[in-house]
Amino acid sequence: MAYLARIGATDSMVGPPEPVFPFIDRADGTRWVLRLDRGRMPFWIFDRNRRVPGTGWRDYLALLRLRGAQGTVAEALGGAGPIYRRLLEPLAVAALNTAPDEALASLMQAVVAQTLGAGGAACRPLVPREGLSESFIDPALAWLRARGADIRLGRRMQGLERNDDQISVIHCADGAVVLGPDEAVVLAVPAPVAADLVPGLTVPDAFEAILNLHYRAEAPPGEAPFVGIVGGVAEWVFIKPGIVSVTISAANRFLAEPPESLSERVWADVRAACPTLAPEMPQCRVVREKRATFAATAMQQKRRPAVDGAGLANLALAGDWTATGLPATIEGTIRSGETAARFLLRHV
C-alpha cells in the first residue's frame, strides 16, 4: 500500500470497506463470510456468525504453532479439521503457491504475522480495478519518467561483462550499455535468467504453476468482489464487469489437462459461487503460468540469494525469488526492490 501511495495508484484498487471473505464449501454447499475485526484483537473468533462454520475459538490457536516451526505447514498446523480445511489450507496455498504438506511453515508464519496477526486492518482484500499492469506498473513508469528516468523497453539483455568485482558493460541485442564509475545495476529478472547471466549464482530451481481462467460472463457483485472455493478445482472466483475470473494456485497437477475439460470442470465451481450464471459455459480463456513462483519448500528457501548474492559491488539482485523473508508475492517483490535500492545507495 505504501508503494501504491508513492506512485499515486491507491485509487486503482477496489474492495470491500471491511475485512470480509466470502466462502463456499463444494462438499456440502455451506456458505459463510469470514468477518474480521479491524483492530488487532481478534474478537471475531468468539462469534460463530463471523468465524468458519464448525470451528470454535480454540481452533484458531493453531496459528500459534507456526511460530518457530521448522517443518511444513501441514506438520505445524495438524492438517485436519474444519479450521484447517476451510481456512488454513486455502490461505497457505494462496499465499505460498505450494501444497501445505511441502510448503515451509516459516514462510506461512511470515504471511500470518503481517495479515491475521496484525489485525483486520491489515487484511482488507483489494483487487485491481482494471489489471495488475494498470495498478502496479504503468503508474510506476509514469512516476519514474516524471523524475527524469529514461525507460527503454523491448531491449533483450544478452550478458553482463565484469571488470574485477563490478559490472562494466550490459550487452543487449541492439548494442552495449557501458556503465560509468558511479552507476549500478539492479538485476530484476526471473531466477533462471539471473542464473544464466551471473555464473555461479544459486537460485531457486523448482517452480509451481498458477492457472487463471477468464469467462466472458456477467455476475452480480457480492459483498466482496470474489468468493473463496473450498473443495473444488477453482480456489478463488473474481467478479468484474463482463468477466468472471478464476485462480488456481499450486497448479502443476493441472498442467497436462486439456483446457476444454479443465474449463468445464471449473465452470461448475464458478456456478456454485455465482448461482445466477447460466448452465451453459461461455467463452473462456485459460492462462497457464508454468513458472509462476518458486516452490516454497525448505530446499528452495535455502537457494534464495541475498541482495548482494552475486558478489559484485555494483550489482543488486531483486525479485520475489530473492531472500525477502516472504513467499513469492507482490509484497515480497516490492520489498526486494526497496532492499536493492538501499544496498546500492550504501555501496555505490
N, C-alpha and C positions, 0 to 999 in steps of 0.2 A: 504494500500500500504506500510505503514511503517512496518507492520507485515510481509508481503511477503518479503520485502527487508531484514529484520532481519534474516529470515530463509533461505534466498537465493533462493526464489521461484518466483521472479518477472517475469522472463522469461517464467514461466509456464502459464502466462495469455496472451491471444491474443485478438485483436480487432482493429478497425479502428484507424488510427493515429489522427483523428479529432473527436470531439464530434458530431456524426451524429446518427440519429434514424429513420430508415425507418418504415413507417406505411402503412396499407391498411384498408379502411373502408368497411366492408362487406355489408353495407346497399346499397351503390351505386358504389362500386368498385374504389373509389377515392384512389390514391396513392400519398404519399408525403414523403419527408425526412426532418425531423427537423434538422437544421444545426445551432448549437450554436457557438458563438464566444469563443475563448479560454480565453479571458480576462474577467474581472468582469462586464464590461459594456455590456449590452445585446443589441447590435446593431441589432442582428438578428430579433428582434421583429418588426423592422421597414421595413423589406424586405419581401414582400408577397411570394417570392420564397423560403424563408427559414423558415417561420413560418407555423402554422397549417392552412390549407385551410379554408376559411370562417371566419377568425378572423382578427381583427385589433389590432394595438399595444396597445390600451387602454384596451383590454380584459385581457392582461397579468397583469394588475394592480390588478386583483382579488387576486393574490397571497399575496398581502399586507394585505388582510383581515384575513389571518391566524395568524398574529402577535397578541398575546394576546387573541385569540379566545378561548372560554371555551366550546363550544358545539362540534358538529360533523363536519366532513369535508364538508358534503353537506350543512349544515347550514351556514358555514363560506364562502363557495365559490359560493353559489347560486344554484348549481345543475342544470343549464340549459345552453343551447347554445353550439356552436361548441367547444369553448375553454374548456368547462367542459367535454363534451362527448369524445372529441378526444385527450385530453392531461391530464387534471387534474384528471379525474376519473381513467383512466388506471394507472397513476402514483400512486395514492392513494392505489388502490387495490394491485399493485405490491409491494409497499413498506410496507404497513401495513397489508396485507393479511386479510383485513376486509372490508366489504361493506362500502362505504363512508357515508351512512345515519346512520351508527353505529360507525364508526371509529372516534377516538378522534382527533380534529383539531390540538391540541398542538403537537402531535406526527408527524403529517404531516408537521407542521412548522419546526420541528427539521430536517426532511429529506430535505425539500426545502432549509433551511438555509445552509446546507452542500453540496448541489448539484447546483440547478439553481441559488440560491442566492450567491454562491461562484464563479460563472463563469464557462465557458465551460471546463476549465482545470480540474475542479472537477467532470465533468460529462462524461468523456471519458468512453464508455462502454467496459468492458473487461469480457471475459468468460474464463474458464479453457481450456487449450489446450487439456487436457485429461479428467479429472474429478475433483471434489472438493477434494477428498482424496489426489490425486496426487499433488494438489496445496497447500492445507491448512494443511493437516495432516501429510502425510509421510515426507515432508521436516522438519516439526517441530519436529517430533520424532527423526529424524537423527540429528538435531541441538542439542537436549537435550542429546542424547547418546554421542555425541562428547564432551560434557561438563560433563560427568560422571553420568548422570541420569540413574537410573535403571528402565526401563519400563517393567511393568508386566501387560499383557493383559489377558482377559478371567477369571478374578477373581471376581466373583459376590459378591458385598458388601451386607451384611445382616443386619448390625446395627452399631450404634455408642454408645460407652459406655462413660458416663460422670463421671468426678470427680470434684465436685464443679462446677466451671464455665469454665471447659475445657474439651475437648475430650481427653480421656486417651487411648482408645482402639478402633480400627476398626475391627469389626468382619466380616470375609469373609467365604465363603463356605468351603474353604480349610485351614482355620486356622485364627488366630488372629494376628493383627499388633499392637504392643504396642508402643505408642508414648513416646518419650523422653521429657524432660522438655523444650527443645529448638526446638521442632518440631511442625508443624502445619498442618492443613488440608484445602485444597480448595475443597469445595463440588460443583463440576460442573456436575450436573445430571439434568434430566428433572424435571420440577416443581412438578409433582405428586410424584416422587421418593423422592425428597427432603422433601416433607411434611410427607412422611412415616418415613423417617429417623430422622427427627427433630420434635418431638411432639410439637404442638402449633405454628408451623411456618405457617404464612399466605402466600399463593402463589396464582397465577392466577389459576382459576379452570374452565375457559371456553376457548375453543380452536377452531381454524379454520384449515381446511384441505388444503393441496396443492396436486394437481394431476399432474403427469408427464406422458406423453405418448411418447414412443420411437418407431419410424417407421424405418424399415430397408429399406432405400431409399437413392438414390444419387441425390442431388440437387446442382446446381451451386451456389457457394457463391456470395453474392452481395456485395454492398459497406460495409455492416456490416454483421457479422455472425448471424443475427437474423432479424426478422420482427415483429413489433407490430401489433396485430389484434384488431380492434375496431368493436364492434357489432357482434362478433362471439362467439362461445363457447371457442375456444382457445384464449389465450391472447398474448402469445409470442411464436414464432416459431424459434428454434435454428437450424442452419445448420452446421453439421460436416461431415467429410468424412464417407460416408456409413450410416449415421444416421441423421434423422430429428426428433428433439425432440420438445415437446410442454409443456408449463407450464400453469396451470390454478390455480389461487390463489382464496382465499375466497371460497373454493370448497365444503363446507359442502352440498350445494344443489345438488351436483352430486354424493354423496357417494353411494346412493341407486341405481344408474343407472347401468345396466349390462355393463361390459367392452366392449362387442361386439358392442352394439348400440352407446356407447359413442365414441369409436374409429372411427366408421363410420362417425358420425357427425363431429368430429374433423378433419377427413381426408379432408372433404370439405373445411375447413378453411385453412388447410395446402396447398392444391392445389391452392387455391386463392392466397396464399402468394408466392408459388413456381409454376408458371404455367407450367413449363416443366415436372412436375411429371405426370405419367400415371394415368388415372381414377381409375384403379383397386387398392384397398388398399393393401399394402404389409403387411408382418408380423409386428405385433405391440405388445408392452408390456405396460401395464397400471400399474403404481405405485401409490398407494394411501397412503399418509402420513396423517392419520386422526387427529393427534395432532401436526401438523407441527409448529404452533406458538400459543401463547395465543391470544385471541380475543382482538384487540387493541381498546377497549372501555373504557369509563370513569370509569366504575366499576372495570374492570380488572386492569386498571392502578393503582388504589388505593391498589390493592393486591400485587403489585410488591415490594418485600423486598429490603432493602439496603444491602450492602456487609456484614454488621455486624448484619443482621436481626435475626440471630439465637441466639444472646445474649451470645455467648461463645467466650472467649478471643482468642483461637487459632483455630477458625473455620471461614472461609470466604466463602460466597456464590458467585457463578459465574454462568452465563448463560444468554441467551438473554431475559429471563423472569424476571431478576432482574431489579432494578431501575437504568437503564443505561442512561435514557433520550432519548433513541431512541426506535423505534419499534423493533420487533424480527427480526433482520437482522444479517448478518455476522459481520458487523461493530459493532453492539451492543454486540455481543458475545465477540469480541476481546477487546472492551472497558471494559467489565465486568471482564475479566481475568486480565487486567492491574490494575484495581481498587482493585481486590482481592490481587494481589501481593503487591501493595503499602500498603494496610491495614496491612497485616501480617508483612511486613518489619518494620512497625512502632510499632507494638504491641507485637511481639514475640521475 
